[in-house]
Amino acid sequence: MSLLDGKRLIIGDAPGHEQYTRNMVVAASRADIGLVLVDAMKGVRTQSLRHLTICSLMGVSRIIVAINKLDAVGYSQDVFNEISAEITKATERLELADVQIIPLSALAGDNVVYPSTNMPWYTGQTLQGAIQSWQKPVDADATGLMRIQMIARAENFRGVSGTVRRGSFAKGDEITIFPSNKKATISSIVTFDGEIDKAETDSAVTLVLTPEVDATRGDIIAKSAEDLIPSDRLAAHLVWLNEDSLIHSRSYLMISGATTTPAIITKIRHKVDVNTGEHISTDTLAMNEIGDVEVATDIPVVMRPYSDSREFGNFILVDRLTLKTVGAGMVRHSLRRASNVTHQDYEVDKAQRSAQKAQKARVVWLTGLSGSGKSSIANALEQRLFASGAHAYVLDGDNLRLGLNMDLGFTTEDRAENVRRTSEVAKLMVDAGLIVISALVSPFEVDRQRAKGIFEDGEFLEIFVDTPVDICRTRDPKGLYKKSAAGEIPNFTGVGQNYEAPSAPDLHLDGTAPIDENVERILKILL
C-alpha cells in the first residue's frame, strides 16, 4: 500500500480473539505502528485491551486507536469522549507514551483521509495523517551495533557485511566483535555506491577492519565494548506458542540470530493477563499465554533489552526432540554478568583423579518404570565394582528425594528439575574420577538427553531397564502402584503419567531377567 507522500506501508492484520494471541504477537513484533479499531456502538471490549497490552509488551512505538462507526451514533462527541477516557486509562496503565485517538467513519470516509465536516468538535489528525507523521525514533546517543550477515571476500579485499541496526559507525572507530571480544579499527566503509565516511542506522555496508580479525556470520560488532555484555542469566517476556505447556526446568534450544545454545526456564515469575495486564502467579505457561520468566543458558549470550533493540533483544525456544518452535522471547534485562562467575581450574584434573583410581570415570544412567528393577541392579552393580576395587557410588532417586530433591514433587516440571539436579551432581562425581550409578525413573526423553549433553562423549551410558508395567505392578516393592490406584499419587509414571522409553539406549536390559545376568551385560560395556 502506498501513502500520498510516497512511503510504503505494510499492513499485518491480526484478529483479536484470545486463541490468536500468538498471531498478534508476531504481527506486533515487527510493527512500528499499532492500529487498534474500536466499534463506537460496542465500546472498549476485551480484545481491544488485549491488543493494547500486546503492543505494549512488543515495544510498538506509536498506537493509533481508531474509534469507528461514529456515523452510527450520530457523530456523538459524548460517545467518543467516554470511549477515549477508557482507552486513556488503559494506555496510561500500560505506559504507552505515543497514543492518538481518532474518531472516524470508514463507511462515510470521515477522518480517514480528509477531515470530517460531521465532527467539527475534533481538530486532530486524520488516520492517514497520523500514519504519515510517524517518524522512526532516533537515539542520538546510541552507539553502533551491527550483526555480521556475510564475510565479503575478493582479490586483496576482505570485509564484514551487514546492516547497521543501531547508532552509527565511522572510519577510524574502534570496534569490538562479540562473542570473541576481539578488537579492530574501521579502516574503510564500503557501500554499493562507493566508500563513505560514516554509516548511519539502517545502512547496508561492508566494514573493512584493521587488523583482519577472525569473524563469522552472526557475530555482533559494537562500537562500545560496554554496550554488549555476555550473560548466561536473562529476565524476559515469553510468549508460549506450543500446544504442550511450558515445562519448568526442561532444556530447550534458545536461538538468537546465529547463536544457538541449550537453555532452561529457571523461574516463572508470573503470567500476564493480556486482557487487563494483571500479573497472575503460575508455575507453567499454556499456549498463547505470556509470562515473565528467568532464563539460564549453557553459554553466555550477547543480547540487549528488547525495549532498546528488537534486533538484539529477541529469541525463540525450540523443542530439542521435535525441533518445533515452542516459544518467543523478548529480553528485559540481564540478571547478572556471566563474567562474575567463571569456571575455576585446578592442578589436579579429572584425568588424574581417574588415573589414580585406575578406572575411567563414567555415569551409568538406569531408567525405567518404578518396580522395573533399577535399584536392585544398581545395588548389585555397585557391589561387583566395589569387590573389584573400583570406586563407585549409587545416586538413588528415592534417596535424593529425602535430601537434595526433597522440595520436588512428581509433576512434569518437578521431574525435569529432579533429572537436572541429579545429572549435575553426577557430573561433579565423574569429575572426581568416580563411576556413578544413577537409578531414576527419569520418564522423559528430552530430560535424559539434556542430562547426557552435559557430559563428555563416552561418559554417559543410558541403560533402559525394560519391564512390563503389569509385572512392575505385581512387584510393587514400595506400594506405589497401590497408592496410585487409590488416587493418592496422581502423576505416577506408567499409570497417570506417560513413560517415554529411550529411542537409542546404550544398553537395553530385560527387567525380568536375573539381576546377575543384567549386571554382567553392564560390566561388559562399562569396563
VODO-260981 format. One record per residue (C-alpha): y, x, z; residue in one letter. Coordinates in pm, whole numbers, plus 50000, padded with zeros to 5 digits. Layout:
YXZa ...
This chain:
500005000050000m 503465013349909s 506645006750105l 510045003349942l 511105038650034d 508055053749862g 505945060250173k 502235053350152r 500725030550414l 497025029350504i 496014998150696i 492984997150923g 492164960951009d 490264958151339a 489084924551482p 489924916651842g 486594903851972h 485004923852252e 481884932752052q 484124951051805y 485744973452066t 484325004751903r 485824993851569n 489204990351737m 488865024751894v 488035041351562v 490975024251391a 493415032551672a 492265068851693s 493815076251353r 496755052051370a 500415061351401d 501495025051444i 499654997151619g 500474962751477l 499344935351716v 499544899551590l 500134871351838v 499944834651742d 503104817251869a 501124785051908m 498494801152133k 500494828252309g 499104860452454v 495314859652453r 492664882752594t 492184900452263q 495924907552242s 495754926152573l 492584943752458r 494364957252150h 497314969352360l 495024986452612t 493115004752339i 496345015452167c 497475030052498s 494215048952553l 494185062252197m 497755075152205g 499255053151932v 502915063451920s 504555030451816r 503484995051897i 504784965651695i 503954931451836v 504464905351566a 504724870251710i 503694849951407n 503904812951316k 507354807751468l 507784781051199d 505014760751367a 507014759151693v 510354751251531g 511544787551541y 511964783251917s 513694812052093q 512294799852426d 508714803152299v 509484838052168f 511114848552497n 508214835452702e 505634854452496i 507854885552486s 508094886052865a 504304885452898e 503914912852635i 506564934452804t 504804931253138k 501564943752980a 503164972552786t 505024984753095e 501774984753292r 500125004553012l 503115028452997e 503695022152627l 507145035952551a 507925026852188d 507334989252162v 509044964851926q 508504927251946i 509354908251628i 509394870351571p 508224861151224l 506624835850997s 504274851850749a 503934818550567l 507674814650509a 508434851950492g 510794851450791d 511474886950922n 508634901650718v 510724919750456v 514104902950488y 515934889850797p 515324853250872s 518054827150835t 515954803951052n 516184826751356m 519844837451386p 519224844951753w 517094875351651y 519074905451529t 516424932651540g 514434949051261q 512124931451021t 508434940351019l 508854962850718q 511934978850869g 510104986651193a 507295003150998i 509625022750770q 511785035551055s 508855052151231w 509085089851240q 506275112651347k 507075126051696p 508035162751685v 507815185451986d 510405212451923a 508875234252196d 505275230952074a 503625263851987t 501495267851676g 497895255751661l 495595256351359m 491845252051313r 490325275151051i 488845254850765q 487705283750548m 487895321250502i 489735329050178a 488475360050000r 489465376849676a 489745412449549e 491715431949811n 492555399349988f 491285381650299r 492945353150485g 492165323350707v 493005289050566s 493775256550742g 496415230650820t 498975236551094v 498335208051335r 500995215651593r 504125236751612g 504705264051354s 503705299251253f 505995326351114a 505485360850967k 505275386351244g 503915361851504d 501185375051730e 498295350451746i 495065346451942t 491795334351791i 489565312852008f 486905313852136p 486695351652073s 490155358152228n 490845384051958k 494485390951879k 496215398251550a 499605396251381t 500505373851086i 501455397650805s 501985370550541s 501725332850491i 500385321350154v 500595286250005t 499755271049666f 503355276949561d 503515312849684g 504405331150003e 506635316150271i 508165329950590d 507335300550816k 504705272950818a 505615240350987e 503365212551122t 501095196750856d 501505226550620s 498315237650442a 498425275550447v 496455307750439t 497355333050707l 496825369850633v 496155388050959l 496575424051065t 494135437551162p 491495417350974e 489785404251286v 486455386351262d 486915348451250a 484895319351120t 485255283051018r 486025261251319g 487775288451521d 491225279651653i 494365300251600i 497065297351866a 500475313651885k 500345313152264s 497235325052444a 498155302352735e 498105272052505d 494315271052487l 492255279452791i 488445277052764p 486935253553018s 483455240453095d 484635210753304r 486725182953150l 488075149153251a 488015124552962a 488155088552850h 484785079952695l 484015050852463v 480305042852465w 479025034052116l 475275031152164n 473135000752243e 471375020652517d 473645026052817s 475025059852919l 472605079453136i 474425098253408h 473305134953427s 471425133053096r 472085160952849s 473805151752522y 475245172852243l 479025174752253m 480685181651916i 484355190151878s 485475204351547g 482905230851457a 481815235951820t 478525221151940t 477255225352296t 474935206852536p 476905186252787a 476255161653066i 478355134453225i 478535146153584t 480585117253713k 481775082853603i 484965076553795r 485375040853672h 485285019353363k 488375002953217v 488634965453175d 490044965852821v 491464931052872n 493564938953177t 493484976853218g 491894972753562e 489675001153689h 486174989653785i 483645010053981s 480435016753785t 477535041153752d 476985036453377t 478685025253057l 477264998852822a 478034996252451m 481744990552379n 482754999652734e 485375026252806i 485205048253112g 486975076753286d 484365104353317v 483865140753403e 482015162453153v 480255195753211a 479465217552909t 476945245852887d 479535269052734i 483335269452774p 485105249252505v 488675252152382v 490445218552387m 493815202452452r 494635169352623p 494265141352368y 497755128652452s 499105162352340d 496875167852037s 494485143451875r 493125171451659e 492135193551951f 491525167152216g 488655146552076n 484875149952080f 481735129852016i 478465128452208l 475175128952016v 471725119652144d 469645151452137r 466475133852018l 467685107051776t 470845126051668l 472755093151683k 476425093951779t 476475076452115v 479985082452248g 483525092252151a 485735110352398g 489405118352449m 490165147852678v 492575140452961r 492695174953118h 490615204653222s 489105201953569l 489015239153621r 489345270953423r 485975284353319a 487305319453379s 487445311953752n 483645311753766v 481685339053590t 478065349953596h 477535378653837q 475145405153710d 473155427253948y 471505460953904e 468075445753971v 467325420753695d 464615395553610k 462535420353412a 462465444853703q 461565417653953r 458725405953728s 457505441653672a 457425447854046q 455065418254079k 453075428553770a 453475394153613q 455535375153361k 457865350453531a 457435315553386r 457625278953476v 454615256153435v 456055221053398w 453405194653473l 454435159953356t 452535127153365g 452295093653538l 452145090253914s 448495094254007g 447685113953692s 446655144353898g 449725166653864k 449955176154231s 446205182454258s 446275205153953i 449415222854081a 447785228954418n 444585242954265a 446555264254017l 448665279554293e 445515287654491q 443975305554193r 447165325154125l 447555334454492f 443945346354510a 444525368554207s 447575384754368g 450175366154161a 453405353954318h 453705316554256a 455325285954412y 455005248354358v 458065226154321l 456605192054400d 458595161154312g 457995143354642d 458775174254849n 462055178954663l 462995142754731r 462635149555103l 465445175155087g 467375186954783l 466985153954598n 466945130254894m 470095112854765d 468405102554438l 466575070354361g 464405061454064f 466895047553816t 467095063653473t 470255081753580e 468745094753904d 465575106153729r 467685126053482a 469515142753771e 466215149053951n 464905168153648v 468185186953605r 468285199153964r 464615208653966t 464935228453643s 467955247353777e 466025256654093v 463045267053879a 465335288853668k 466555307353978l 462965312754090m 461955325553746v 464905349253766d 463395361354094a 460255370653900g 458075341954023l 455615319053848i 456925284053919v 454725253253903i 456705220953874s 454905187953936a 457275159653839l 456735126653661v 459855135353451s 459315104753230p 461955110252960f 461575134152669e 465265142552641v 465445153153007d 462395175752972r 463875191052657q 467115197952839r 465115214553119a 463305236252864k 466585245152698g 467945264652996i 465045289352986f 464445318352752e 461855314652477d 458325315352615g 459335309952978e 458815272252987f 455325257352945l 455315219452916e 451905206053017i 451075169452974f 448575155753228v 447355125853029d 445685099653245t 445415062553150p 447605040353365v 444605019253473d 442945050053623i 446225060553787c 446475025653935r 442915028254067t 443575062154222r 446985052554365d 446885080454629p 450325071554768k 450075033854737g 452945033054488l 451285010654231y 450514985654505k 454154986154617k 455324982254258s 453084951854211a 454654936954524a 458134942354378g 459074969354628e 459604996254357i 461424980354060p 461735012053846n 458235025553885f 457145046153584t 454315030853385g 454994996253526v 458704987653539g 459905018453353q 458515034753039n 456975069253030y 457735089452717e 454755111952651a 455595147152527p 455675148852148s 454585185352131a 453475198752471p 452295234552507d 449085220752656l 447595185652661h 445265180252958l 442805151953013d 443705139253358g 440185125553406t 438555159753355a 437545181553653p 440515198953816i 438945233653786d 438465228253414e 442145219353367n 443235249053578v 441185272553360e 442885258953049r 446315265253203i 445415300653308l 444355309152952k 447875303152818i 449695314553132l 448215348953195l 
